[in-house]
Amino acid sequence: MREYDQIIAEKGLPHVGQTVRSKKYGTRWRVMEKREVWNNIDPDPKSGEPRMIPAIYLSYWKIEEGSPPGVGKMMGFLYTLYDNTFLLNWDIVE
């Protein structure tokens, strides 16, 4: 879908296999999965109908010396066109 490509381009999201660094902790993480999903947002104020927007889900694996890939701490986040959380929290390293 076009919306998902727009999120990836505008937010500068990494590709699967790339390494990112946490700006807060300086730890390195590898992108293990990228998924196109729908994110629930507040219901429509007039009708009360539920609403959803397109989002990209990225899962990360913490790189630790001596650990094989995919073993250890993992976490994931949703990114939409309406937030800047990737740019605020991560730098692409490789």
N, C-alpha and C positions, 0 to 999 in steps of 0.2 A: 504494500500500500504506500501511497505517496506520503502520507502523514508520518509514517515510521522513518522513511528516508530523510524527511525534513528534520525530525528530532535528532537523528544521528549527525547530520551535517551541521545544524545550527548549534548544537551543544558540544560538538567536537568529541563525541564518544569514541572510545577505543574499540578495536576489533578483538575478536576472540584470539587469545594467545599473546596479546600485548601485555606489557607490565606497566603498572601505575604505582605511584607513591602517594601515601597519605600525607597531606600537608600538615596535619595536626601532629601525627606521631612519627613520621618519617619511615614507616614500614612499607615494604614492597609487596604488592599483590598482583597476581596474574588473573586476567579475565578468562573465565572458564566457560561461560555460557552467555549468549545474548538471545533474548526472546521478545517477540512483539506481543504485548498484552494490552488489556483495557484496565484503566484505573478509575475506581469509583470516586466521584466528587460530590459536593453538597447537592442535595435535591434542588430541583427548580423552585425558586422562591414563590412563584405564582401558583403553579399546579401541584407542587409536591412530588412530581415524578422523579424517579432516580435518573442520574446522568452519569455517563462514563466518557473518558477521553483516552486517546491512544497514548501508550507509554512504552518505553523500552526497559526491560528488566536485564540487569547485568549481575552475574554472580562472580565473586572474587575468591581466590584461594590465596592464603597468606604464604609467601615464600619464606621458608626456613631452611638453613643449611642442614644437610643430612636427611631431610624428609623427601620422600618420593612425591612427584606431582599428584595433587589431589588429596593427599593425606594431611590432615591437620585442620586448622580453622578455616571456615568458609563463611561468607556473608553475601547478601544481595540487596540491591536497591532499585527502585523505579525512577525513571527520568522522563519528564514530559516537556513540552514546549514552554510551560509556564513556571519552570523553576530553573535555578542556576546552581543546583547543589553539586553537580559534577565539577564544574569549574572552581567552586569554592573549596572543595575537599580533596581534589586529586590533581596530580600532574602525570602526564603520560611519559614514561621513561624510555621504553623500547617499542 
